[in-house]
């Protein structure tokens, strides 16, 4: 059986972690505190995530994340 490519495959582990927290509605400052990173580093991760997912904003990236998780859980 062939599965469709996952949209988050090109992300690093840290980017996937940040994306999950973004998708849960956390702010950059909250994510920075949770992961013991600077807000600047989180912002850079978010920019990279948006670029890699070809997403226009955090909401679109969150939607991609949730759709990928729904697809994964249905197999």
PDB file as gemmi writes it, atoms N, CA and C in Angstrom:
CRYST1    1.000    1.000    1.000  90.00  90.00  90.00 P 1                      
ATOM      1  N   UNK A   1       0.842  -1.177   0.000  1.00  0.00           N  
ATOM      2  CA  UNK A   1       0.000   0.000   0.000  1.00  0.00           C  
ATOM      3  C   UNK A   1       0.892   1.247   0.000  1.00  0.00           C  
ATOM      4  N   UNK A   2       0.536   2.224  -0.799  1.00  0.00           N  
ATOM      5  CA  UNK A   2       1.298   3.463  -0.885  1.00  0.00           C  
ATOM      6  C   UNK A   2       0.550   4.572  -0.164  1.00  0.00           C  
ATOM      7  N   UNK A   3       1.264   5.300   0.671  1.00  0.00           N  
ATOM      8  CA  UNK A   3       0.673   6.413   1.398  1.00  0.00           C  
ATOM      9  C   UNK A   3       1.089   7.718   0.727  1.00  0.00           C  
ATOM     10  N   UNK A   4       0.229   8.733   0.783  1.00  0.00           N  
ATOM     11  CA  UNK A   4       0.615  10.025   0.214  1.00  0.00           C  
ATOM     12  C   UNK A   4       1.772  10.618   0.999  1.00  0.00           C  
ATOM     13  N   UNK A   5       2.616  11.428   0.337  1.00  0.00           N  
ATOM     14  CA  UNK A   5       3.730  12.043   1.065  1.00  0.00           C  
ATOM     15  C   UNK A   5       3.212  12.923   2.195  1.00  0.00           C  
ATOM     16  N   UNK A   6       3.898  12.875   3.304  1.00  0.00           N  
ATOM     17  CA  UNK A   6       3.497  13.680   4.451  1.00  0.00           C  
ATOM     18  C   UNK A   6       4.073  15.084   4.321  1.00  0.00           C  
ATOM     19  N   UNK A   7       3.250  16.100   4.513  1.00  0.00           N  
ATOM     20  CA  UNK A   7       3.718  17.471   4.308  1.00  0.00           C  
ATOM     21  C   UNK A   7       4.763  17.934   5.313  1.00  0.00           C  
ATOM     22  N   UNK A   8       4.902  17.243   6.423  1.00  0.00           N  
ATOM     23  CA  UNK A   8       5.867  17.678   7.426  1.00  0.00           C  
ATOM     24  C   UNK A   8       7.182  16.909   7.340  1.00  0.00           C  
ATOM     25  N   UNK A   9       7.360  16.081   6.318  1.00  0.00           N  
ATOM     26  CA  UNK A   9       8.559  15.247   6.198  1.00  0.00           C  
ATOM     27  C   UNK A   9       9.837  16.076   6.122  1.00  0.00           C  
ATOM     28  N   UNK A  10       9.827  17.209   5.442  1.00  0.00           N  
ATOM     29  CA  UNK A  10      11.030  18.017   5.276  1.00  0.00           C  
ATOM     30  C   UNK A  10      11.433  18.821   6.500  1.00  0.00           C  
ATOM     31  N   UNK A  11      10.659  18.731   7.564  1.00  0.00           N  
ATOM     32  CA  UNK A  11      10.957  19.499   8.774  1.00  0.00           C  
ATOM     33  C   UNK A  11      11.927  18.731   9.672  1.00  0.00           C  
ATOM     34  N   UNK A  12      12.745  19.486  10.395  1.00  0.00           N  
ATOM     35  CA  UNK A  12      13.617  18.864  11.389  1.00  0.00           C  
ATOM     36  C   UNK A  12      12.755  18.427  12.582  1.00  0.00           C  
ATOM     37  N   UNK A  13      13.330  17.625  13.450  1.00  0.00           N  
ATOM     38  CA  UNK A  13      12.601  17.208  14.651  1.00  0.00           C  
ATOM     39  C   UNK A  13      12.183  18.413  15.481  1.00  0.00           C  
ATOM     40  N   UNK A  14      13.082  19.373  15.624  1.00  0.00           N  
ATOM     41  CA  UNK A  14      12.774  20.573  16.417  1.00  0.00           C  
ATOM     42  C   UNK A  14      11.655  21.373  15.748  1.00  0.00           C  
ATOM     43  N   UNK A  15      11.703  21.484  14.416  1.00  0.00           N  
ATOM     44  CA  UNK A  15      10.649  22.215  13.714  1.00  0.00           C  
ATOM     45  C   UNK A  15       9.300  21.520  13.889  1.00  0.00           C  
ATOM     46  N   UNK A  16       9.275  20.196  13.851  1.00  0.00           N  
ATOM     47  CA  UNK A  16       8.026  19.467  14.089  1.00  0.00           C  
ATOM     48  C   UNK A  16       7.510  19.726  15.502  1.00  0.00           C  
ATOM     49  N   UNK A  17       8.438  19.773  16.452  1.00  0.00           N  
ATOM     50  CA  UNK A  17       8.070  20.047  17.840  1.00  0.00           C  
ATOM     51  C   UNK A  17       7.469  21.448  17.959  1.00  0.00           C  
ATOM     52  N   UNK A  18       8.126  22.427  17.356  1.00  0.00           N  
ATOM     53  CA  UNK A  18       7.627  23.810  17.384  1.00  0.00           C  
ATOM     54  C   UNK A  18       6.281  23.885  16.671  1.00  0.00           C  
ATOM     55  N   UNK A  19       6.153  23.232  15.516  1.00  0.00           N  
ATOM     56  CA  UNK A  19       4.896  23.257  14.776  1.00  0.00           C  
ATOM     57  C   UNK A  19       3.758  22.673  15.608  1.00  0.00           C  
ATOM     58  N   UNK A  20       4.026  21.596  16.315  1.00  0.00           N  
ATOM     59  CA  UNK A  20       2.997  21.018  17.177  1.00  0.00           C  
ATOM     60  C   UNK A  20       2.523  21.997  18.228  1.00  0.00           C  
ATOM     61  N   UNK A  21       3.443  22.736  18.802  1.00  0.00           N  
ATOM     62  CA  UNK A  21       3.080  23.730  19.815  1.00  0.00           C  
ATOM     63  C   UNK A  21       2.351  24.920  19.190  1.00  0.00           C  
ATOM     64  N   UNK A  22       2.774  25.324  17.992  1.00  0.00           N  
ATOM     65  CA  UNK A  22       2.061  26.382  17.266  1.00  0.00           C  
ATOM     66  C   UNK A  22       0.630  25.920  16.993  1.00  0.00           C  
ATOM     67  N   UNK A  23       0.503  24.675  16.528  1.00  0.00           N  
ATOM     68  CA  UNK A  23      -0.808  24.124  16.204  1.00  0.00           C  
ATOM     69  C   UNK A  23      -1.696  24.007  17.439  1.00  0.00           C  
ATOM     70  N   UNK A  24      -1.092  23.884  18.604  1.00  0.00           N  
ATOM     71  CA  UNK A  24      -1.851  23.850  19.856  1.00  0.00           C  
ATOM     72  C   UNK A  24      -2.220  25.251  20.337  1.00  0.00           C  
ATOM     73  N   UNK A  25      -1.782  26.282  19.605  1.00  0.00           N  
ATOM     74  CA  UNK A  25      -2.180  27.653  19.916  1.00  0.00           C  
ATOM     75  C   UNK A  25      -1.235  28.439  20.790  1.00  0.00           C  
ATOM     76  N   UNK A  26      -0.020  27.924  21.002  1.00  0.00           N  
ATOM     77  CA  UNK A  26       0.939  28.623  21.861  1.00  0.00           C  
ATOM     78  C   UNK A  26       1.616  29.779  21.117  1.00  0.00           C  
ATOM     79  N   UNK A  27       1.944  30.814  21.865  1.00  0.00           N  
ATOM     80  CA  UNK A  27       2.670  31.951  21.305  1.00  0.00           C  
ATOM     81  C   UNK A  27       4.162  31.617  21.231  1.00  0.00           C  
ATOM     82  N   UNK A  28       4.902  32.446  20.495  1.00  0.00           N  
ATOM     83  CA  UNK A  28       6.353  32.251  20.412  1.00  0.00           C  
ATOM     84  C   UNK A  28       6.994  32.306  21.800  1.00  0.00           C  
ATOM     85  N   UNK A  29       6.544  33.236  22.622  1.00  0.00           N  
ATOM     86  CA  UNK A  29       7.105  33.369  23.972  1.00  0.00           C  
ATOM     87  C   UNK A  29       6.819  32.127  24.810  1.00  0.00           C  
ATOM     88  N   UNK A  30       5.612  31.594  24.706  1.00  0.00           N  
ATOM     89  CA  UNK A  30       5.272  30.379  25.448  1.00  0.00           C  
ATOM     90  C   UNK A  30       6.113  29.196  24.979  1.00  0.00           C  
ATOM     91  N   UNK A  31       6.255  29.067  23.662  1.00  0.00           N  
ATOM     92  CA  UNK A  31       7.058  27.980  23.100  1.00  0.00           C  
ATOM     93  C   UNK A  31       8.507  28.108  23.557  1.00  0.00           C  
ATOM     94  N   UNK A  32       9.026  29.326  23.529  1.00  0.00           N  
ATOM     95  CA  UNK A  32      10.404  29.561  23.968  1.00  0.00           C  
ATOM     96  C   UNK A  32      10.590  29.090  25.409  1.00  0.00           C  
ATOM     97  N   UNK A  33       9.644  29.414  26.265  1.00  0.00           N  
ATOM     98  CA  UNK A  33       9.729  28.995  27.662  1.00  0.00           C  
ATOM     99  C   UNK A  33       9.650  27.484  27.814  1.00  0.00           C  
ATOM    100  N   UNK A  34       8.774  26.852  27.063  1.00  0.00           N  
ATOM    101  CA  UNK A  34       8.598  25.395  27.149  1.00  0.00           C  
ATOM    102  C   UNK A  34       9.834  24.634  26.674  1.00  0.00           C  
ATOM    103  N   UNK A  35      10.463  25.159  25.621  1.00  0.00           N  
ATOM    104  CA  UNK A  35      11.596  24.455  25.020  1.00  0.00           C  
ATOM    105  C   UNK A  35      12.948  25.017  25.449  1.00  0.00           C  
ATOM    106  N   UNK A  36      12.945  25.988  26.337  1.00  0.00           N  
ATOM    107  CA  UNK A  36      14.156  26.651  26.807  1.00  0.00           C  
ATOM    108  C   UNK A  36      14.968  27.195  25.630  1.00  0.00           C  
ATOM    109  N   UNK A  37      14.279  27.976  24.803  1.00  0.00           N  
ATOM    110  CA  UNK A  37      14.897  28.644  23.654  1.00  0.00           C  
ATOM    111  C   UNK A  37      14.627  30.132  23.768  1.00  0.00           C  
ATOM    112  N   UNK A  38      15.331  30.921  22.990  1.00  0.00           N  
ATOM    113  CA  UNK A  38      15.004  32.343  22.934  1.00  0.00           C  
ATOM    114  C   UNK A  38      13.803  32.531  22.001  1.00  0.00           C  
ATOM    115  N   UNK A  39      13.078  33.608  22.210  1.00  0.00           N  
ATOM    116  CA  UNK A  39      11.948  33.923  21.340  1.00  0.00           C  
ATOM    117  C   UNK A  39      12.448  34.082  19.904  1.00  0.00           C  
ATOM    118  N   UNK A  40      13.616  34.679  19.732  1.00  0.00           N  
ATOM    119  CA  UNK A  40      14.196  34.863  18.401  1.00  0.00           C  
ATOM    120  C   UNK A  40      14.396  33.515  17.712  1.00  0.00           C  
ATOM    121  N   UNK A  41      14.885  32.519  18.436  1.00  0.00           N  
ATOM    122  CA  UNK A  41      15.101  31.191  17.865  1.00  0.00           C  
ATOM    123  C   UNK A  41      13.774  30.565  17.457  1.00  0.00           C  
ATOM    124  N   UNK A  42      12.758  30.706  18.291  1.00  0.00           N  
ATOM    125  CA  UNK A  42      11.431  30.176  17.957  1.00  0.00           C  
ATOM    126  C   UNK A  42      10.908  30.873  16.701  1.00  0.00           C  
ATOM    127  N   UNK A  43      11.061  32.177  16.626  1.00  0.00           N  
ATOM    128  CA  UNK A  43      10.607  32.916  15.447  1.00  0.00           C  
ATOM    129  C   UNK A  43      11.317  32.420  14.190  1.00  0.00           C  
ATOM    130  N   UNK A  44      12.602  32.121  14.296  1.00  0.00           N  
ATOM    131  CA  UNK A  44      13.335  31.584  13.148  1.00  0.00           C  
ATOM    132  C   UNK A  44      12.812  30.204  12.750  1.00  0.00           C  
ATOM    133  N   UNK A  45      12.515  29.380  13.741  1.00  0.00           N  
ATOM    134  CA  UNK A  45      11.934  28.061  13.453  1.00  0.00           C  
ATOM    135  C   UNK A  45      10.589  28.218  12.738  1.00  0.00           C  
ATOM    136  N   UNK A  46       9.755  29.127  13.230  1.00  0.00           N  
ATOM    137  CA  UNK A  46       8.438  29.339  12.624  1.00  0.00           C  
ATOM    138  C   UNK A  46       8.593  29.823  11.180  1.00  0.00           C  
ATOM    139  N   UNK A  47       9.505  30.741  10.934  1.00  0.00           N  
ATOM    140  CA  UNK A  47       9.744  31.218   9.557  1.00  0.00           C  
ATOM    141  C   UNK A  47      10.174  30.067   8.654  1.00  0.00           C  
ATOM    142  N   UNK A  48      11.054  29.225   9.163  1.00  0.00           N  
ATOM    143  CA  UNK A  48      11.525  28.081   8.398  1.00  0.00           C  
ATOM    144  C   UNK A  48      10.384  27.104   8.114  1.00  0.00           C  
ATOM    145  N   UNK A  49       9.550  26.863   9.108  1.00  0.00           N  
ATOM    146  CA  UNK A  49       8.396  25.969   8.958  1.00  0.00           C  
ATOM    147  C   UNK A  49       7.457  26.509   7.876  1.00  0.00           C  
ATOM    148  N   UNK A  50       7.147  27.784   7.954  1.00  0.00           N  
ATOM    149  CA  UNK A  50       6.248  28.391   6.968  1.00  0.00           C  
ATOM    150  C   UNK A  50       6.817  28.255   5.557  1.00  0.00           C  
ATOM    151  N   UNK A  51       8.109  28.484   5.431  1.00  0.00           N  
ATOM    152  CA  UNK A  51       8.750  28.376   4.120  1.00  0.00           C  
ATOM    153  C   UNK A  51       8.703  26.937   3.613  1.00  0.00           C  
ATOM    154  N   UNK A  52       9.059  25.996   4.461  1.00  0.00           N  
ATOM    155  CA  UNK A  52       9.112  24.590   4.051  1.00  0.00           C  
ATOM    156  C   UNK A  52       7.733  24.017   3.736  1.00  0.00           C  
ATOM    157  N   UNK A  53       6.713  24.469   4.450  1.00  0.00           N  
ATOM    158  CA  UNK A  53       5.356  23.990   4.212  1.00  0.00           C  
ATOM    159  C   UNK A  53       4.632  24.806   3.153  1.00  0.00           C  
ATOM    160  N   UNK A  54       5.291  25.867   2.684  1.00  0.00           N  
ATOM    161  CA  UNK A  54       4.679  26.792   1.727  1.00  0.00           C  
ATOM    162  C   UNK A  54       3.358  27.336   2.301  1.00  0.00           C  
ATOM    163  N   UNK A  55       3.407  27.655   3.583  1.00  0.00           N  
ATOM    164  CA  UNK A  55       2.231  28.179   4.280  1.00  0.00           C  
ATOM    165  C   UNK A  55       2.345  29.693   4.391  1.00  0.00           C  
ATOM    166  N   UNK A  56       1.221  30.365   4.280  1.00  0.00           N  
ATOM    167  CA  UNK A  56       1.222  31.827   4.356  1.00  0.00           C  
ATOM    168  C   UNK A  56       1.300  32.353   5.776  1.00  0.00           C  
ATOM    169  N   UNK A  57       0.806  31.548   6.731  1.00  0.00           N  
ATOM    170  CA  UNK A  57       0.767  32.018   8.113  1.00  0.00           C  
ATOM    171  C   UNK A  57       0.691  30.829   9.067  1.00  0.00           C  
ATOM    172  N   UNK A  58       0.690  31.127  10.361  1.00  0.00           N  
ATOM    173  CA  UNK A  58       0.666  30.093  11.401  1.00  0.00           C  
ATOM    174  C   UNK A  58      -0.606  29.259  11.330  1.00  0.00           C  
ATOM    175  N   UNK A  59      -1.709  29.900  10.985  1.00  0.00           N  
ATOM    176  CA  UNK A  59      -2.982  29.180  10.904  1.00  0.00           C  
ATOM    177  C   UNK A  59      -2.938  28.126   9.807  1.00  0.00           C  
ATOM    178  N   UNK A  60      -2.408  28.500   8.657  1.00  0.00           N  
ATOM    179  CA  UNK A  60      -2.315  27.548   7.560  1.00  0.00           C  
ATOM    180  C   UNK A  60      -1.344  26.415   7.920  1.00  0.00           C  
ATOM    181  N   UNK A  61      -0.237  26.736   8.551  1.00  0.00           N  
ATOM    182  CA  UNK A  61       0.716  25.707   8.980  1.00  0.00           C  
ATOM    183  C   UNK A  61       0.065  24.770   9.995  1.00  0.00           C  
ATOM    184  N   UNK A  62      -0.740  25.313  10.897  1.00  0.00           N  
ATOM    185  CA  UNK A  62      -1.445  24.497  11.889  1.00  0.00           C  
ATOM    186  C   UNK A  62      -2.438  23.556  11.209  1.00  0.00           C  
ATOM    187  N   UNK A  63      -3.122  24.046  10.204  1.00  0.00           N  
ATOM    188  CA  UNK A  63      -4.068  23.219   9.456  1.00  0.00           C  
ATOM    189  C   UNK A  63      -3.345  22.066   8.778  1.00  0.00           C  
ATOM    190  N   UNK A  64      -2.204  22.354   8.163  1.00  0.00           N  
ATOM    191  CA  UNK A  64      -1.398  21.317   7.519  1.00  0.00           C  
ATOM    192  C   UNK A  64      -0.979  20.271   8.551  1.00  0.00           C  
ATOM    193  N   UNK A  65      -0.553  20.737   9.706  1.00  0.00           N  
ATOM    194  CA  UNK A  65      -0.131  19.839  10.785  1.00  0.00           C  
ATOM    195  C   UNK A  65      -1.282  18.923  11.215  1.00  0.00           C  
ATOM    196  N   UNK A  66      -2.453  19.510  11.457  1.00  0.00           N  
ATOM    197  CA  UNK A  66      -3.587  18.717  11.925  1.00  0.00           C  
ATOM    198  C   UNK A  66      -4.070  17.738  10.850  1.00  0.00           C  
ATOM    199  N   UNK A  67      -4.045  18.159   9.588  1.00  0.00           N  
ATOM    200  CA  UNK A  67      -4.437  17.261   8.504  1.00  0.00           C  
ATOM    201  C   UNK A  67      -3.458  16.089   8.403  1.00  0.00           C  
ATOM    202  N   UNK A  68      -2.179  16.361   8.559  1.00  0.00           N  
ATOM    203  CA  UNK A  68      -1.172  15.295   8.502  1.00  0.00           C  
ATOM    204  C   UNK A  68      -1.379  14.319   9.647  1.00  0.00           C  
ATOM    205  N   UNK A  69      -1.710  14.824  10.828  1.00  0.00           N  
ATOM    206  CA  UNK A  69      -1.942  13.956  11.983  1.00  0.00           C  
ATOM    207  C   UNK A  69      -3.208  13.130  11.824  1.00  0.00           C  
ATOM    208  N   UNK A  70      -4.235  13.708  11.199  1.00  0.00           N  
ATOM    209  CA  UNK A  70      -5.458  12.963  10.944  1.00  0.00           C  
ATOM    210  C   UNK A  70      -5.193  11.846   9.942  1.00  0.00           C  
ATOM    211  N   UNK A  71      -4.390  12.135   8.929  1.00  0.00           N  
ATOM    212  CA  UNK A  71      -4.055  11.143   7.920  1.00  0.00           C  
ATOM    213  C   UNK A  71      -3.256  10.014   8.556  1.00  0.00           C  
ATOM    214  N   UNK A  72      -2.295  10.355   9.407  1.00  0.00           N  
ATOM    215  CA  UNK A  72      -1.468   9.348  10.071  1.00  0.00           C  
ATOM    216  C   UNK A  72      -2.291   8.463  10.997  1.00  0.00           C  
ATOM    217  N   UNK A  73      -3.262   9.035  11.686  1.00  0.00           N  
ATOM    218  CA  UNK A  73      -4.033   8.252  12.651  1.00  0.00           C  
ATOM    219  C   UNK A  73      -5.064   7.365  11.981  1.00  0.00           C  
ATOM    220  N   UNK A  74      -5.381   7.633  10.713  1.00  0.00           N  
ATOM    221  CA  UNK A  74      -6.388   6.821  10.032  1.00  0.00           C  
ATOM    222  C   UNK A  74      -5.779   5.587   9.366  1.00  0.00           C  
ATOM    223  N   UNK A  75      -4.450   5.459   9.383  1.00  0.00           N  
ATOM    224  CA  UNK A  75      -3.801   4.300   8.746  1.00  0.00           C  
ATOM    225  C   UNK A  75      -3.357   3.318   9.785  1.00  0.00           C  
TER     226      UNK A  75                                                      
END                                                                             
